[in-house]
Amino acid sequence: MIKKEEYLAYSYLILTFTLWGSLYVVSKFILGRLPIFTISFFRFLTAFLFLAVLGRRKMQKLEKQDYKFVVVLGVIGYFLAVGTQLLGTHFVGASLASLLNSLNPISMYVFAVLFAQERLSFQKILSIFICIVGVLIIVGKGENLHIFGIVLSVLSVIIWSFVSVGMKRIMLKYPPIQITCYGVGIACVCYLPISIWEYKSGSEFLWSGNVLVLLLYMGAICTGLSYLMWNKSLSILNASTCSIFYPLQPVISTILSVLFLQESISWSFILGSLCIIMGVFINLYGMKGKKYVQIQEG
């Protein structure tokens, strides 16, 4: 029998992946009005302030030997991975960028096999193969697809998965909201000089009330609040159960992209999407019952 708190966790997860799906659509809209890294700076600044206020009573003293892990999370995870993700969204569109991001559970498992001595089963190999076929179907049929954007999106997945596997231990040692807060703060500092350069180089800045509201939404809601709900879900359910909701993200993103961005969806995109989602579910089904910690993403 499902407990009341488990129902609450499922609600958190549905809302979290809905927010992460909407993030791609919001990013696509703002990318036409502000430079890429300026968007990231304000997003992470807002998220840092949001998490700092919410987690002020949960902060613990960070041991010196753990500083390097927080720096890696902020610089490589939140700065490089999210930066390439945003660039990829700019070139390939919200639907495909979100779809490629759904490869995260597969990519993360590969790194776990390489660096954490997890066993690679036939089921896992099959899931990876099906996902690759799905991507090839989309890329092979899409005449107008931007290959550079696809490479950036896949690179973002690889970087994030690598960092996630490496950060497992520290996420068990400290409150996740604390490590997340520190990580987004470091990323914010990394984005600042690039944002200043964008401003001084004459990049176009089209500020408006709508842009400001969407920036606050990206930072506080899609980043800060969604991370908080993800962490809360992980405290109730095991990570493999939470990860089953990953395919919701590209579905939500695709629906919102068609409604608000007028992006067209081809049959090859639908077929490739089904392959990727099926591959992800096969992979996650194989991990059912195993407990592992996954660093949150958006």
Secondary structure, DSSP 4 states (H G I P E B T S, - for coil): ---HHHHHHHHHHHHHHHHHHHHHHHHHHHTTTS-HHHHHHHHHHHHHHHHHHHTTTT--PPPGGGHHHHHHIIIIIIIIIHHHHHHHHHHH-HHHHHHHHTTHHHHHHHHHHHHS-----HHHHHHHHHHHHHHHHHHHH-TT--HHHHHHHHHHHHHHHHHHHHTHHHHHHS-HHHHHHHHHHHHHHHHHHHHHHHHHTT------HHHHHHHHIIIIIIIIIHHHHHHHHHHHS-HHHHHTTTTHHHHHHHHHHHHHS-----HHHHHHHHHHHHHHHHHHHHTTT---------
